[in-house]
């Protein structure tokens, strides 16, 4: 996950109703994320040729107050996957901005202490890439750390209409992390995410993190309606 600080104003058009931006030490962050789905099931069923695949997404962080507590979540600006069926199903189930492009990944040992992870996707005949070289040693996430802020958002929020938001829950154990030695992000930012993101995603990253994943369950929690009260 390669994280960039951005102007909060460029995120507001993507902000689902009944949510607000969740800041890290006063900074609005977006994350470029590359990961693998493995042993994937939809409603308990493995779909042939759609069990193991890559995803690269751009996301930012929000929170929602349900009347009793704040829920910390993520909103996706773009999600890239390698097969059209995946994007169709995901868009139908979660109303998320999936797009299918040719994709590939590699995991290469560098030496006894480091491993290189690389995700690539092909756009307009060119391979874009997101990757990092990481130390092999794992450690738990420290409470109150920047890694905790980035990794431990356990809710997802998607705009349905001007006053409706889809809320879903992401369940997994707290992940182990590995330190990033260096990272690479080389992509057609304007084409993928819009011109407003170019200056921010072209700059030096604010931080870069790596985590060892685990089993994950995604459960739809329901719809949230933002009520607008008008005084006369």
Wavefront OBJ file of the C-alpha trace (Angstrom):
o trace
v 0.000 0.000 0.000
v 1.565 3.259 -1.180
v -0.043 6.232 0.536
v -0.248 9.815 -0.701
v -1.436 13.040 0.892
v -4.035 14.883 -1.210
v -6.165 18.006 -1.048
v -9.411 16.938 0.702
v -11.429 18.884 -1.868
v -10.692 16.359 -4.634
v -12.182 13.556 -2.503
v -15.476 15.262 -1.704
v -17.194 14.269 -4.991
v -16.572 10.617 -4.029
v -17.782 10.990 -0.434
v -20.849 8.789 0.234
v -23.797 10.344 2.079
v -23.664 10.057 5.892
v -19.865 9.758 5.909
v -17.047 12.230 6.466
v -13.335 12.155 5.732
v -11.175 10.313 8.254
v -7.862 12.148 8.647
v -4.501 10.847 9.797
v -2.905 13.586 11.904
v -4.789 16.215 9.916
v -3.875 14.723 6.534
v -6.259 13.342 3.915
v -4.632 10.194 2.536
v -5.314 7.991 -0.456
v -3.735 4.573 -0.941
v -2.646 2.701 -4.038
v -3.172 -0.938 -3.077
v -2.043 -4.132 -4.796
v -3.070 -7.553 -3.520
v -4.117 -11.079 -4.456
v -7.484 -12.710 -4.028
v -6.872 -16.401 -3.281
v -9.371 -19.233 -2.830
v -12.187 -16.761 -3.526
v -15.823 -17.743 -3.047
v -19.002 -15.809 -3.811
v -21.940 -16.941 -1.678
v -19.842 -19.983 -0.807
v -19.226 -20.978 -4.439
v -15.888 -21.071 -6.253
v -16.274 -19.813 -9.805
v -13.945 -21.643 -12.241
v -11.113 -19.421 -13.544
v -12.109 -16.732 -10.994
v -10.676 -18.109 -7.750
v -7.203 -16.551 -7.711
v -6.627 -13.107 -9.247
v -4.985 -9.720 -8.771
v -6.563 -6.428 -7.799
v -5.139 -2.908 -7.752
v -7.250 -0.155 -6.245
v -7.173 3.486 -5.232
v -9.020 4.193 -1.979
v -9.456 6.812 0.738
v -10.674 6.803 4.324
v -13.935 7.862 5.908
v -15.946 7.427 9.074
v -19.670 7.096 9.773
v -21.533 7.767 13.029
v -24.455 5.363 13.448
v -25.932 7.105 16.466
v -23.873 5.262 19.064
v -20.374 4.831 17.653
v -18.010 5.893 14.889
v -17.261 3.283 12.221
v -14.031 3.703 10.272
v -14.184 2.657 6.636
v -12.804 2.970 3.124
v -14.216 4.301 -0.142
v -12.887 3.091 -3.486
v -12.202 5.490 -6.338
v -11.020 2.766 -8.742
v -10.609 -1.014 -8.624
v -8.792 -2.916 -11.361
v -9.236 -6.676 -11.873
v -8.173 -8.998 -14.718
v -11.539 -10.501 -15.752
v -14.769 -8.790 -16.907
v -16.996 -11.210 -14.986
v -15.366 -10.130 -11.710
v -16.049 -6.461 -12.405
v -19.659 -7.148 -13.438
v -20.388 -9.191 -10.308
v -18.661 -6.748 -7.958
v -20.371 -3.735 -9.477
v -23.742 -5.489 -9.124
v -23.192 -6.645 -5.523
v -21.415 -3.617 -4.052
v -21.856 -0.808 -6.596
v -18.098 -0.324 -6.706
v -16.007 1.197 -9.533
v -14.459 -1.986 -10.951
v -12.714 -2.085 -14.316
v -11.261 -5.116 -16.116
v -7.782 -4.871 -17.650
v -5.063 -7.436 -18.449
v -3.101 -7.978 -15.234
v -0.177 -9.986 -13.891
v 1.906 -10.188 -10.752
v 5.248 -11.532 -9.603
v 6.826 -12.471 -6.259
v 10.617 -12.705 -6.464
v 13.186 -13.344 -3.717
v 15.855 -10.623 -3.832
v 18.178 -12.099 -1.188
v 17.839 -13.895 2.135
v 16.293 -10.826 3.767
v 14.121 -9.271 1.022
v 11.328 -10.124 -1.429
v 10.006 -8.089 -4.364
v 6.252 -7.957 -5.023
v 4.983 -6.462 -8.268
v 1.501 -5.891 -9.717
v 1.064 -4.808 -13.340
v -1.871 -3.913 -15.548
v -1.962 -3.130 -19.260
v -3.556 0.101 -20.451
v -3.305 1.494 -23.989
v -0.584 -1.020 -24.825
v 1.629 -0.121 -21.841
v 2.220 -2.057 -18.632
v 1.600 0.072 -15.541
v 3.095 -1.115 -12.254
v 2.789 -0.957 -8.489
v 5.242 -2.817 -6.308
v 7.743 -2.851 -3.488
v 10.783 -4.600 -2.092
v 10.120 -5.574 1.522
v 12.005 -7.066 4.444
v 10.946 -10.651 5.139
v 10.664 -10.179 8.913
v 7.072 -9.808 10.169
v 5.795 -7.920 13.212
v 2.379 -7.051 14.680
v 0.760 -3.683 14.049
v 1.313 -1.226 16.891
v -1.763 0.450 18.317
v -1.989 4.101 17.343
v 0.511 3.652 14.512
v 0.095 4.915 10.938
v -0.063 1.259 9.840
v -3.072 0.703 12.098
v -4.839 3.698 10.561
v -4.278 2.430 7.026
v -4.941 -1.277 7.496
v -7.652 -1.389 10.144
v -10.664 0.183 8.475
v -13.233 -2.599 8.743
v -16.149 -1.041 6.868
v -16.745 -0.130 3.239
v -19.032 2.645 2.012
v -20.336 3.235 -1.512
v -22.593 6.004 -2.774
v -25.881 4.675 -4.175
v -27.869 7.894 -4.663
v -27.660 11.481 -3.488
v -28.870 10.473 -0.016
v -28.226 6.694 0.121
v -25.057 4.779 0.982
v -24.321 1.047 0.849
v -22.483 -0.152 3.958
v -20.633 -3.468 4.169
v -18.381 -5.056 6.760
v -14.918 -6.512 6.152
v -13.873 -9.109 8.737
v -10.322 -10.362 9.211
v -7.737 -10.806 11.907
v -5.202 -8.064 12.546
v -2.474 -8.514 9.938
v 1.264 -8.821 10.374
v 3.347 -6.178 8.645
v 6.744 -6.100 6.938
v 8.879 -3.009 6.456
v 9.134 -1.577 2.932
v 12.652 -0.955 1.636
v 11.547 0.817 -1.544
v 8.452 1.077 -3.746
v 7.509 1.743 -7.371
v 4.352 3.256 -8.836
v 4.331 4.011 -12.553
v 0.931 4.497 -14.171
v -1.205 6.630 -16.474
v -2.730 8.526 -13.561
v -4.851 10.930 -15.600
v -6.462 8.139 -17.626
v -7.093 5.894 -14.629
v -8.077 8.348 -11.909
v -8.527 11.804 -13.425
v -6.330 14.869 -13.952
v -7.025 16.138 -10.430
v -4.999 13.249 -8.982
v -1.912 13.657 -11.180
v 0.019 16.162 -9.042
v -0.565 14.146 -5.864
v 0.083 10.603 -7.142
v 3.153 11.815 -9.054
v 4.739 13.234 -5.915
v 6.809 11.388 -3.317
v 4.605 9.035 -1.317
v 3.762 9.953 2.253
v 4.365 6.337 3.326
v 4.468 2.770 2.016
v 3.349 -0.341 3.928
v 3.182 -4.079 3.363
v 1.008 -6.610 5.193
v 0.665 -10.376 5.163
v -3.001 -11.040 4.460
v -5.404 -13.560 5.938
v -8.844 -15.022 5.390
v -11.335 -12.207 4.785
v -15.132 -12.208 4.842
v -17.165 -9.402 3.270
v -20.724 -8.990 4.514
v -23.308 -6.488 3.292
v -24.701 -4.622 6.302
v -27.372 -2.590 4.533
v -28.254 0.858 3.286
v -27.812 4.141 5.125
v -30.094 7.064 4.333
v -28.965 10.588 5.067
v -31.949 12.633 6.215
v -31.965 16.317 5.440
v -34.018 18.495 7.795
v -35.245 21.780 6.399
v -36.292 24.564 8.771
v -38.974 26.977 7.672
l 1 2 3 4 5 6 7 8 9 10 11 12 13 14 15 16 17 18 19 20 21 22 23 24 25 26 27 28 29 30 31 32 33 34 35 36 37 38 39 40 41 42 43 44 45 46 47 48 49 50 51 52 53 54 55 56 57 58 59 60 61 62 63 64 65 66 67 68 69 70 71 72 73 74 75 76 77 78 79 80 81 82 83 84 85 86 87 88 89 90 91 92 93 94 95 96 97 98 99 100 101 102 103 104 105 106 107 108 109 110 111 112 113 114 115 116 117 118 119 120 121 122 123 124 125 126 127 128 129 130 131 132 133 134 135 136 137 138 139 140 141 142 143 144 145 146 147 148 149 150 151 152 153 154 155 156 157 158 159 160 161 162 163 164 165 166 167 168 169 170 171 172 173 174 175 176 177 178 179 180 181 182 183 184 185 186 187 188 189 190 191 192 193 194 195 196 197 198 199 200 201 202 203 204 205 206 207 208 209 210 211 212 213 214 215 216 217 218 219 220 221 222 223 224 225 226 227 228 229 230 231 232
